[in-house]
Amino acid sequence: MTKKQKTAAAWTVVIIAFFGGFALANVQNKVPPCIDVVMMYFNIGETDAGWLTSVFTIMGMITAIPAAALMRKMGPKKIGVISLACAAVGGVIGAFATDLWVLMATRVLEGVGVGMIAVVGPAVISMWFPAEKRGLPMGLWGSWMMCSQTLLFFIAGGLTVSFGWQGVWWFCVAFCVVVLVLYMWKVDAPPRGHAELR
């Protein structure tokens, strides 16, 4: 590959990694925009509803620590695919949930996913870009949460009105599945010889 082709490959990997973060941020942020409808559906109060977000965040924090070590052994592709699969499976089960504790369990599974995806972006950036060229890709990676909130908080109301709170869940599942396919296709550590051309 030429240097230009290597640069294009590096940006392709980083952009897909960004959308992995975007997808998991959607999963994290899907509860607040439709929380009133979720509360009515499960007949719960504010405290129980709050745990739907808190348990996700707690699992993300717990998972992120071992995820870094796992990524060194397994590589960014496998960690990204596992992360997105956790979110997609959790979302599908959650969309069919009629019991609060089932929904809560799916949020635990989804939280595992976000903890794993959080380590992938910085890792692939450091693999594919030399230190002096990491500023722009790191800036892109750093915007995943804000991009998710901008999109999801804008569309969640319409999805909830049209399809119930499950509509938001299915949107997030579809987003995760699309990005999972892209991860399987393109995201990985750079090939040997990449360092000489970057």
mmCIF file of the C-alpha atoms, coordinates in Angstrom:
data_MODEL
# 
_entry.id   MODEL 
# 
loop_
_atom_site.group_PDB 
_atom_site.id 
_atom_site.type_symbol 
_atom_site.label_atom_id 
_atom_site.label_alt_id 
_atom_site.label_comp_id 
_atom_site.label_asym_id 
_atom_site.label_entity_id 
_atom_site.label_seq_id 
_atom_site.pdbx_PDB_ins_code 
_atom_site.Cartn_x 
_atom_site.Cartn_y 
_atom_site.Cartn_z 
_atom_site.occupancy 
_atom_site.B_iso_or_equiv 
_atom_site.pdbx_formal_charge 
_atom_site.auth_seq_id 
_atom_site.auth_comp_id 
_atom_site.auth_asym_id 
_atom_site.auth_atom_id 
_atom_site.pdbx_PDB_model_num 
ATOM 1   C CA . MET A 1 1   ? 0.000   0.000   0.000  1.00 0.00 ? 1   MET A CA 1 
ATOM 2   C CA . THR A 1 2   ? 1.056   3.569   -0.640 1.00 0.00 ? 2   THR A CA 1 
ATOM 3   C CA . LYS A 1 3   ? 1.207   6.155   2.116  1.00 0.00 ? 3   LYS A CA 1 
ATOM 4   C CA . LYS A 1 4   ? -2.061  7.672   0.831  1.00 0.00 ? 4   LYS A CA 1 
ATOM 5   C CA . GLN A 1 5   ? -3.791  4.300   0.990  1.00 0.00 ? 5   GLN A CA 1 
ATOM 6   C CA . LYS A 1 6   ? -2.486  3.723   4.513  1.00 0.00 ? 6   LYS A CA 1 
ATOM 7   C CA . THR A 1 7   ? -3.833  7.099   5.610  1.00 0.00 ? 7   THR A CA 1 
ATOM 8   C CA . ALA A 1 8   ? -7.230  6.283   4.097  1.00 0.00 ? 8   ALA A CA 1 
ATOM 9   C CA . ALA A 1 9   ? -7.237  2.909   5.850  1.00 0.00 ? 9   ALA A CA 1 
ATOM 10  C CA . ALA A 1 10  ? -6.337  4.542   9.165  1.00 0.00 ? 10  ALA A CA 1 
ATOM 11  C CA . TRP A 1 11  ? -9.170  7.056   8.894  1.00 0.00 ? 11  TRP A CA 1 
ATOM 12  C CA . THR A 1 12  ? -11.640 4.345   7.903  1.00 0.00 ? 12  THR A CA 1 
ATOM 13  C CA . VAL A 1 13  ? -10.796 2.383   11.043 1.00 0.00 ? 13  VAL A CA 1 
ATOM 14  C CA . VAL A 1 14  ? -10.999 5.460   13.277 1.00 0.00 ? 14  VAL A CA 1 
ATOM 15  C CA . ILE A 1 15  ? -14.340 6.611   11.843 1.00 0.00 ? 15  ILE A CA 1 
ATOM 16  C CA . ILE A 1 16  ? -15.873 3.163   12.349 1.00 0.00 ? 16  ILE A CA 1 
ATOM 17  C CA . ALA A 1 17  ? -14.442 3.073   15.874 1.00 0.00 ? 17  ALA A CA 1 
ATOM 18  C CA . PHE A 1 18  ? -16.059 6.465   16.472 1.00 0.00 ? 18  PHE A CA 1 
ATOM 19  C CA . PHE A 1 19  ? -19.424 5.101   15.373 1.00 0.00 ? 19  PHE A CA 1 
ATOM 20  C CA . GLY A 1 20  ? -18.901 2.224   17.789 1.00 0.00 ? 20  GLY A CA 1 
ATOM 21  C CA . GLY A 1 21  ? -18.676 4.751   20.598 1.00 0.00 ? 21  GLY A CA 1 
ATOM 22  C CA . PHE A 1 22  ? -21.634 6.625   19.093 1.00 0.00 ? 22  PHE A CA 1 
ATOM 23  C CA . ALA A 1 23  ? -23.703 3.415   19.075 1.00 0.00 ? 23  ALA A CA 1 
ATOM 24  C CA . LEU A 1 24  ? -22.958 2.599   22.717 1.00 0.00 ? 24  LEU A CA 1 
ATOM 25  C CA . ALA A 1 25  ? -23.591 6.199   23.744 1.00 0.00 ? 25  ALA A CA 1 
ATOM 26  C CA . ASN A 1 26  ? -27.022 5.884   22.132 1.00 0.00 ? 26  ASN A CA 1 
ATOM 27  C CA . VAL A 1 27  ? -27.615 2.810   24.275 1.00 0.00 ? 27  VAL A CA 1 
ATOM 28  C CA . GLN A 1 28  ? -26.535 4.732   27.363 1.00 0.00 ? 28  GLN A CA 1 
ATOM 29  C CA . ASN A 1 29  ? -28.688 7.755   26.553 1.00 0.00 ? 29  ASN A CA 1 
ATOM 30  C CA . LYS A 1 30  ? -31.851 5.980   25.414 1.00 0.00 ? 30  LYS A CA 1 
ATOM 31  C CA . VAL A 1 31  ? -33.579 5.962   28.802 1.00 0.00 ? 31  VAL A CA 1 
ATOM 32  C CA . PRO A 1 32  ? -33.890 9.693   29.684 1.00 0.00 ? 32  PRO A CA 1 
ATOM 33  C CA . PRO A 1 33  ? -35.811 10.857  26.567 1.00 0.00 ? 33  PRO A CA 1 
ATOM 34  C CA . CYS A 1 34  ? -38.594 8.301   27.135 1.00 0.00 ? 34  CYS A CA 1 
ATOM 35  C CA . ILE A 1 35  ? -38.339 7.875   30.902 1.00 0.00 ? 35  ILE A CA 1 
ATOM 36  C CA . ASP A 1 36  ? -41.931 8.989   31.575 1.00 0.00 ? 36  ASP A CA 1 
ATOM 37  C CA . VAL A 1 37  ? -43.304 6.359   29.210 1.00 0.00 ? 37  VAL A CA 1 
ATOM 38  C CA . VAL A 1 38  ? -41.029 3.671   30.690 1.00 0.00 ? 38  VAL A CA 1 
ATOM 39  C CA . MET A 1 39  ? -42.187 4.589   34.202 1.00 0.00 ? 39  MET A CA 1 
ATOM 40  C CA . MET A 1 40  ? -45.835 4.272   33.217 1.00 0.00 ? 40  MET A CA 1 
ATOM 41  C CA . TYR A 1 41  ? -45.275 1.012   31.323 1.00 0.00 ? 41  TYR A CA 1 
ATOM 42  C CA . PHE A 1 42  ? -43.557 -0.693  34.263 1.00 0.00 ? 42  PHE A CA 1 
ATOM 43  C CA . ASN A 1 43  ? -45.518 1.199   36.932 1.00 0.00 ? 43  ASN A CA 1 
ATOM 44  C CA . ILE A 1 44  ? -42.371 2.396   38.719 1.00 0.00 ? 44  ILE A CA 1 
ATOM 45  C CA . GLY A 1 45  ? -41.266 5.555   40.480 1.00 0.00 ? 45  GLY A CA 1 
ATOM 46  C CA . GLU A 1 46  ? -38.325 7.879   40.004 1.00 0.00 ? 46  GLU A CA 1 
ATOM 47  C CA . THR A 1 47  ? -35.921 5.830   42.138 1.00 0.00 ? 47  THR A CA 1 
ATOM 48  C CA . ASP A 1 48  ? -36.375 2.594   40.189 1.00 0.00 ? 48  ASP A CA 1 
ATOM 49  C CA . ALA A 1 49  ? -36.295 4.498   36.922 1.00 0.00 ? 49  ALA A CA 1 
ATOM 50  C CA . GLY A 1 50  ? -33.030 6.132   37.919 1.00 0.00 ? 50  GLY A CA 1 
ATOM 51  C CA . TRP A 1 51  ? -31.441 2.734   38.387 1.00 0.00 ? 51  TRP A CA 1 
ATOM 52  C CA . LEU A 1 52  ? -31.989 1.978   34.698 1.00 0.00 ? 52  LEU A CA 1 
ATOM 53  C CA . THR A 1 53  ? -29.284 4.527   33.980 1.00 0.00 ? 53  THR A CA 1 
ATOM 54  C CA . SER A 1 54  ? -27.191 4.044   37.118 1.00 0.00 ? 54  SER A CA 1 
ATOM 55  C CA . VAL A 1 55  ? -26.743 0.277   36.768 1.00 0.00 ? 55  VAL A CA 1 
ATOM 56  C CA . PHE A 1 56  ? -25.603 0.795   33.186 1.00 0.00 ? 56  PHE A CA 1 
ATOM 57  C CA . THR A 1 57  ? -23.015 3.382   34.232 1.00 0.00 ? 57  THR A CA 1 
ATOM 58  C CA . ILE A 1 58  ? -21.755 1.287   37.144 1.00 0.00 ? 58  ILE A CA 1 
ATOM 59  C CA . MET A 1 59  ? -21.217 -1.729  34.888 1.00 0.00 ? 59  MET A CA 1 
ATOM 60  C CA . GLY A 1 60  ? -19.434 0.457   32.362 1.00 0.00 ? 60  GLY A CA 1 
ATOM 61  C CA . MET A 1 61  ? -17.002 1.668   35.017 1.00 0.00 ? 61  MET A CA 1 
ATOM 62  C CA . ILE A 1 62  ? -16.371 -1.848  36.313 1.00 0.00 ? 62  ILE A CA 1 
ATOM 63  C CA . THR A 1 63  ? -15.850 -3.318  32.848 1.00 0.00 ? 63  THR A CA 1 
ATOM 64  C CA . ALA A 1 64  ? -13.555 -0.605  31.482 1.00 0.00 ? 64  ALA A CA 1 
ATOM 65  C CA . ILE A 1 65  ? -10.669 -1.617  33.773 1.00 0.00 ? 65  ILE A CA 1 
ATOM 66  C CA . PRO A 1 66  ? -10.281 -5.264  32.660 1.00 0.00 ? 66  PRO A CA 1 
ATOM 67  C CA . ALA A 1 67  ? -11.306 -4.324  29.102 1.00 0.00 ? 67  ALA A CA 1 
ATOM 68  C CA . ALA A 1 68  ? -7.976  -2.582  28.548 1.00 0.00 ? 68  ALA A CA 1 
ATOM 69  C CA . ALA A 1 69  ? -6.077  -5.745  29.454 1.00 0.00 ? 69  ALA A CA 1 
ATOM 70  C CA . LEU A 1 70  ? -8.404  -7.897  27.373 1.00 0.00 ? 70  LEU A CA 1 
ATOM 71  C CA . MET A 1 71  ? -7.896  -5.678  24.347 1.00 0.00 ? 71  MET A CA 1 
ATOM 72  C CA . ARG A 1 72  ? -4.151  -6.166  24.473 1.00 0.00 ? 72  ARG A CA 1 
ATOM 73  C CA . LYS A 1 73  ? -4.741  -9.927  24.219 1.00 0.00 ? 73  LYS A CA 1 
ATOM 74  C CA . MET A 1 74  ? -7.731  -10.003 21.873 1.00 0.00 ? 74  MET A CA 1 
ATOM 75  C CA . GLY A 1 75  ? -7.284  -6.900  19.729 1.00 0.00 ? 75  GLY A CA 1 
ATOM 76  C CA . PRO A 1 76  ? -9.700  -4.068  18.883 1.00 0.00 ? 76  PRO A CA 1 
ATOM 77  C CA . LYS A 1 77  ? -11.836 -6.047  16.442 1.00 0.00 ? 77  LYS A CA 1 
ATOM 78  C CA . LYS A 1 78  ? -12.882 -8.746  18.912 1.00 0.00 ? 78  LYS A CA 1 
ATOM 79  C CA . ILE A 1 79  ? -13.421 -6.307  21.771 1.00 0.00 ? 79  ILE A CA 1 
ATOM 80  C CA . GLY A 1 80  ? -15.494 -4.007  19.563 1.00 0.00 ? 80  GLY A CA 1 
ATOM 81  C CA . VAL A 1 81  ? -17.602 -6.861  18.222 1.00 0.00 ? 81  VAL A CA 1 
ATOM 82  C CA . ILE A 1 82  ? -18.222 -8.260  21.718 1.00 0.00 ? 82  ILE A CA 1 
ATOM 83  C CA . SER A 1 83  ? -19.135 -4.794  22.970 1.00 0.00 ? 83  SER A CA 1 
ATOM 84  C CA . LEU A 1 84  ? -21.623 -4.119  20.185 1.00 0.00 ? 84  LEU A CA 1 
ATOM 85  C CA . ALA A 1 85  ? -23.040 -7.642  20.460 1.00 0.00 ? 85  ALA A CA 1 
ATOM 86  C CA . CYS A 1 86  ? -23.670 -7.128  24.194 1.00 0.00 ? 86  CYS A CA 1 
ATOM 87  C CA . ALA A 1 87  ? -25.523 -3.915  23.419 1.00 0.00 ? 87  ALA A CA 1 
ATOM 88  C CA . ALA A 1 88  ? -27.537 -5.416  20.568 1.00 0.00 ? 88  ALA A CA 1 
ATOM 89  C CA . VAL A 1 89  ? -28.546 -8.560  22.479 1.00 0.00 ? 89  VAL A CA 1 
ATOM 90  C CA . GLY A 1 90  ? -29.380 -6.510  25.561 1.00 0.00 ? 90  GLY A CA 1 
ATOM 91  C CA . GLY A 1 91  ? -31.466 -4.169  23.444 1.00 0.00 ? 91  GLY A CA 1 
ATOM 92  C CA . VAL A 1 92  ? -33.448 -6.964  21.800 1.00 0.00 ? 92  VAL A CA 1 
ATOM 93  C CA . ILE A 1 93  ? -34.230 -8.643  25.125 1.00 0.00 ? 93  ILE A CA 1 
ATOM 94  C CA . GLY A 1 94  ? -35.016 -5.279  26.686 1.00 0.00 ? 94  GLY A CA 1 
ATOM 95  C CA . ALA A 1 95  ? -37.448 -4.351  23.918 1.00 0.00 ? 95  ALA A CA 1 
ATOM 96  C CA . PHE A 1 96  ? -39.515 -7.443  24.759 1.00 0.00 ? 96  PHE A CA 1 
ATOM 97  C CA . ALA A 1 97  ? -39.254 -7.006  28.534 1.00 0.00 ? 97  ALA A CA 1 
ATOM 98  C CA . THR A 1 98  ? -42.459 -6.818  30.541 1.00 0.00 ? 98  THR A CA 1 
ATOM 99  C CA . ASP A 1 99  ? -40.765 -7.065  33.933 1.00 0.00 ? 99  ASP A CA 1 
ATOM 100 C CA . LEU A 1 100 ? -38.574 -4.325  35.404 1.00 0.00 ? 100 LEU A CA 1 
ATOM 101 C CA . TRP A 1 101 ? -35.924 -6.762  36.610 1.00 0.00 ? 101 TRP A CA 1 
ATOM 102 C CA . VAL A 1 102 ? -35.531 -8.221  33.129 1.00 0.00 ? 102 VAL A CA 1 
ATOM 103 C CA . LEU A 1 103 ? -35.062 -4.722  31.745 1.00 0.00 ? 103 LEU A CA 1 
ATOM 104 C CA . MET A 1 104 ? -32.587 -3.966  34.535 1.00 0.00 ? 104 MET A CA 1 
ATOM 105 C CA . ALA A 1 105 ? -30.602 -7.101  33.669 1.00 0.00 ? 105 ALA A CA 1 
ATOM 106 C CA . THR A 1 106 ? -30.390 -6.015  30.047 1.00 0.00 ? 106 THR A CA 1 
ATOM 107 C CA . ARG A 1 107 ? -29.005 -2.660  31.174 1.00 0.00 ? 107 ARG A CA 1 
ATOM 108 C CA . VAL A 1 108 ? -26.252 -4.546  33.012 1.00 0.00 ? 108 VAL A CA 1 
ATOM 109 C CA . LEU A 1 109 ? -25.367 -6.373  29.784 1.00 0.00 ? 109 LEU A CA 1 
ATOM 110 C CA . GLU A 1 110 ? -25.426 -3.139  27.807 1.00 0.00 ? 110 GLU A CA 1 
ATOM 111 C CA . GLY A 1 111 ? -23.218 -1.495  30.430 1.00 0.00 ? 111 GLY A CA 1 
ATOM 112 C CA . VAL A 1 112 ? -20.604 -4.184  29.872 1.00 0.00 ? 112 VAL A CA 1 
ATOM 113 C CA . GLY A 1 113 ? -20.632 -3.154  26.228 1.00 0.00 ? 113 GLY A CA 1 
ATOM 114 C CA . VAL A 1 114 ? -19.972 0.519   26.867 1.00 0.00 ? 114 VAL A CA 1 
ATOM 115 C CA . GLY A 1 115 ? -17.129 -0.255  29.247 1.00 0.00 ? 115 GLY A CA 1 
ATOM 116 C CA . MET A 1 116 ? -15.444 -2.305  26.539 1.00 0.00 ? 116 MET A CA 1 
ATOM 117 C CA . ILE A 1 117 ? -15.991 0.104   23.655 1.00 0.00 ? 117 ILE A CA 1 
ATOM 118 C CA . ALA A 1 118 ? -14.529 3.002   25.641 1.00 0.00 ? 118 ALA A CA 1 
ATOM 119 C CA . VAL A 1 119 ? -11.017 1.551   25.385 1.00 0.00 ? 119 VAL A CA 1 
ATOM 120 C CA . VAL A 1 120 ? -11.146 0.736   21.671 1.00 0.00 ? 120 VAL A CA 1 
ATOM 121 C CA . GLY A 1 121 ? -11.130 4.240   20.194 1.00 0.00 ? 121 GLY A CA 1 
ATOM 122 C CA . PRO A 1 122 ? -7.965  5.559   21.864 1.00 0.00 ? 122 PRO A CA 1 
ATOM 123 C CA . ALA A 1 123 ? -6.258  2.213   21.236 1.00 0.00 ? 123 ALA A CA 1 
ATOM 124 C CA . VAL A 1 124 ? -6.867  2.115   17.485 1.00 0.00 ? 124 VAL A CA 1 
ATOM 125 C CA . ILE A 1 125 ? -5.913  5.778   17.166 1.00 0.00 ? 125 ILE A CA 1 
ATOM 126 C CA . SER A 1 126 ? -2.569  5.102   18.836 1.00 0.00 ? 126 SER A CA 1 
ATOM 127 C CA . MET A 1 127 ? -2.081  2.034   16.618 1.00 0.00 ? 127 MET A CA 1 
ATOM 128 C CA . TRP A 1 128 ? -2.861  3.754   13.328 1.00 0.00 ? 128 TRP A CA 1 
ATOM 129 C CA . PHE A 1 129 ? -1.588  7.314   13.886 1.00 0.00 ? 129 PHE A CA 1 
ATOM 130 C CA . PRO A 1 130 ? 1.802   8.570   15.089 1.00 0.00 ? 130 PRO A CA 1 
ATOM 131 C CA . ALA A 1 131 ? 1.756   10.805  18.174 1.00 0.00 ? 131 ALA A CA 1 
ATOM 132 C CA . GLU A 1 132 ? 2.051   14.045  16.192 1.00 0.00 ? 132 GLU A CA 1 
ATOM 133 C CA . LYS A 1 133 ? -1.035  13.194  14.084 1.00 0.00 ? 133 LYS A CA 1 
ATOM 134 C CA . ARG A 1 134 ? -3.409  11.973  16.795 1.00 0.00 ? 134 ARG A CA 1 
ATOM 135 C CA . GLY A 1 135 ? -5.001  15.325  17.636 1.00 0.00 ? 135 GLY A CA 1 
ATOM 136 C CA . LEU A 1 136 ? -7.784  15.322  15.032 1.00 0.00 ? 136 LEU A CA 1 
ATOM 137 C CA . PRO A 1 137 ? -8.763  11.653  15.408 1.00 0.00 ? 137 PRO A CA 1 
ATOM 138 C CA . MET A 1 138 ? -8.747  11.993  19.209 1.00 0.00 ? 138 MET A CA 1 
ATOM 139 C CA . GLY A 1 139 ? -10.945 15.084  18.892 1.00 0.00 ? 139 GLY A CA 1 
ATOM 140 C CA . LEU A 1 140 ? -13.377 13.117  16.731 1.00 0.00 ? 140 LEU A CA 1 
ATOM 141 C CA . TRP A 1 141 ? -13.389 10.239  19.212 1.00 0.00 ? 141 TRP A CA 1 
ATOM 142 C CA . GLY A 1 142 ? -13.997 12.625  22.101 1.00 0.00 ? 142 GLY A CA 1 
ATOM 143 C CA . SER A 1 143 ? -17.263 13.843  20.552 1.00 0.00 ? 143 SER A CA 1 
ATOM 144 C CA . TRP A 1 144 ? -19.076 10.484  20.561 1.00 0.00 ? 144 TRP A CA 1 
ATOM 145 C CA . MET A 1 145 ? -21.192 11.194  23.634 1.00 0.00 ? 145 MET A CA 1 
ATOM 146 C CA . MET A 1 146 ? -22.241 14.679  22.513 1.00 0.00 ? 146 MET A CA 1 
ATOM 147 C CA . CYS A 1 147 ? -23.104 13.461  19.016 1.00 0.00 ? 147 CYS A CA 1 
ATOM 148 C CA . SER A 1 148 ? -25.272 10.731  20.514 1.00 0.00 ? 148 SER A CA 1 
ATOM 149 C CA . GLN A 1 149 ? -27.114 13.118  22.796 1.00 0.00 ? 149 GLN A CA 1 
ATOM 150 C CA . THR A 1 150 ? -27.708 15.526  19.909 1.00 0.00 ? 150 THR A CA 1 
ATOM 151 C CA . LEU A 1 151 ? -29.189 12.800  17.719 1.00 0.00 ? 151 LEU A CA 1 
ATOM 152 C CA . LEU A 1 152 ? -31.048 10.709  20.268 1.00 0.00 ? 152 LEU A CA 1 
ATOM 153 C CA . PHE A 1 153 ? -32.642 13.525  22.216 1.00 0.00 ? 153 PHE A CA 1 
ATOM 154 C CA . PHE A 1 154 ? -33.855 14.944  18.896 1.00 0.00 ? 154 PHE A CA 1 
ATOM 155 C CA . ILE A 1 155 ? -35.454 11.773  17.497 1.00 0.00 ? 155 ILE A CA 1 
ATOM 156 C CA . ALA A 1 156 ? -36.451 9.849   20.634 1.00 0.00 ? 156 ALA A CA 1 
ATOM 157 C CA . GLY A 1 157 ? -39.641 11.830  21.159 1.00 0.00 ? 157 GLY A CA 1 
ATOM 158 C CA . GLY A 1 158 ? -40.950 10.968  17.707 1.00 0.00 ? 158 GLY A CA 1 
ATOM 159 C CA . LEU A 1 159 ? -39.930 7.329   18.040 1.00 0.00 ? 159 LEU A CA 1 
ATOM 160 C CA . THR A 1 160 ? -41.658 7.073   21.420 1.00 0.00 ? 160 THR A CA 1 
ATOM 161 C CA . VAL A 1 161 ? -44.871 8.657   20.143 1.00 0.00 ? 161 VAL A CA 1 
ATOM 162 C CA . SER A 1 162 ? -44.956 6.373   17.102 1.00 0.00 ? 162 SER A CA 1 
ATOM 163 C CA . PHE A 1 163 ? -43.671 3.094   18.548 1.00 0.00 ? 163 PHE A CA 1 
ATOM 164 C CA . GLY A 1 164 ? -43.599 3.448   22.332 1.00 0.00 ? 164 GLY A CA 1 
ATOM 165 C CA . TRP A 1 165 ? -40.378 3.344   24.336 1.00 0.00 ? 165 TRP A CA 1 
ATOM 166 C CA . GLN A 1 166 ? -39.521 0.152   22.469 1.00 0.00 ? 166 GLN A CA 1 
ATOM 167 C CA . GLY A 1 167 ? -39.043 2.223   19.317 1.00 0.00 ? 167 GLY A CA 1 
ATOM 168 C CA . VAL A 1 168 ? -36.018 3.887   20.898 1.00 0.00 ? 168 VAL A CA 1 
ATOM 169 C CA . TRP A 1 169 ? -34.660 0.471   21.905 1.00 0.00 ? 169 TRP A CA 1 
ATOM 170 C CA . TRP A 1 170 ? -35.056 -0.908  18.375 1.00 0.00 ? 170 TRP A CA 1 
ATOM 171 C CA . PHE A 1 171 ? -33.367 2.132   16.862 1.00 0.00 ? 171 PHE A CA 1 
ATOM 172 C CA . CYS A 1 172 ? -30.366 1.565   19.123 1.00 0.00 ? 172 CYS A CA 1 
ATOM 173 C CA . VAL A 1 173 ? -30.292 -2.147  18.278 1.00 0.00 ? 173 VAL A CA 1 
ATOM 174 C CA . ALA A 1 174 ? -30.287 -1.399  14.544 1.00 0.00 ? 174 ALA A CA 1 
ATOM 175 C CA . PHE A 1 175 ? -27.523 1.185   14.967 1.00 0.00 ? 175 PHE A CA 1 
ATOM 176 C CA . CYS A 1 176 ? -25.401 -1.307  16.915 1.00 0.00 ? 176 CYS A CA 1 
ATOM 177 C CA . VAL A 1 177 ? -25.897 -4.093  14.371 1.00 0.00 ? 177 VAL A CA 1 
ATOM 178 C CA . VAL A 1 178 ? -24.862 -1.882  11.445 1.00 0.00 ? 178 VAL A CA 1 
ATOM 179 C CA . VAL A 1 179 ? -21.721 -0.736  13.256 1.00 0.00 ? 179 VAL A CA 1 
ATOM 180 C CA . LEU A 1 180 ? -20.974 -4.308  14.377 1.00 0.00 ? 180 LEU A CA 1 
ATOM 181 C CA . VAL A 1 181 ? -20.898 -5.393  10.721 1.00 0.00 ? 181 VAL A CA 1 
ATOM 182 C CA . LEU A 1 182 ? -18.559 -2.495  9.904  1.00 0.00 ? 182 LEU A CA 1 
ATOM 183 C CA . TYR A 1 183 ? -16.304 -3.504  12.805 1.00 0.00 ? 183 TYR A CA 1 
ATOM 184 C CA . MET A 1 184 ? -16.087 -7.067  11.532 1.00 0.00 ? 184 MET A CA 1 
ATOM 185 C CA . TRP A 1 185 ? -15.243 -5.753  8.074  1.00 0.00 ? 185 TRP A CA 1 
ATOM 186 C CA . LYS A 1 186 ? -12.640 -3.075  8.761  1.00 0.00 ? 186 LYS A CA 1 
ATOM 187 C CA . VAL A 1 187 ? -11.533 -2.486  12.353 1.00 0.00 ? 187 VAL A CA 1 
ATOM 188 C CA . ASP A 1 188 ? -8.310  -4.172  13.397 1.00 0.00 ? 188 ASP A CA 1 
ATOM 189 C CA . ALA A 1 189 ? -4.719  -3.481  14.323 1.00 0.00 ? 189 ALA A CA 1 
ATOM 190 C CA . PRO A 1 190 ? -2.631  -2.139  11.418 1.00 0.00 ? 190 PRO A CA 1 
ATOM 191 C CA . PRO A 1 191 ? -0.665  -4.583  9.266  1.00 0.00 ? 191 PRO A CA 1 
ATOM 192 C CA . ARG A 1 192 ? 3.063   -4.958  9.556  1.00 0.00 ? 192 ARG A CA 1 
ATOM 193 C CA . GLY A 1 193 ? 4.927   -2.187  7.794  1.00 0.00 ? 193 GLY A CA 1 
ATOM 194 C CA . HIS A 1 194 ? 2.266   0.405   8.554  1.00 0.00 ? 194 HIS A CA 1 
ATOM 195 C CA . ALA A 1 195 ? 4.593   2.372   10.849 1.00 0.00 ? 195 ALA A CA 1 
ATOM 196 C CA . GLU A 1 196 ? 7.088   2.915   8.050  1.00 0.00 ? 196 GLU A CA 1 
ATOM 197 C CA . LEU A 1 197 ? 4.450   4.462   5.792  1.00 0.00 ? 197 LEU A CA 1 
ATOM 198 C CA . ARG A 1 198 ? 2.459   6.627   8.171  1.00 0.00 ? 198 ARG A CA 1 
# 
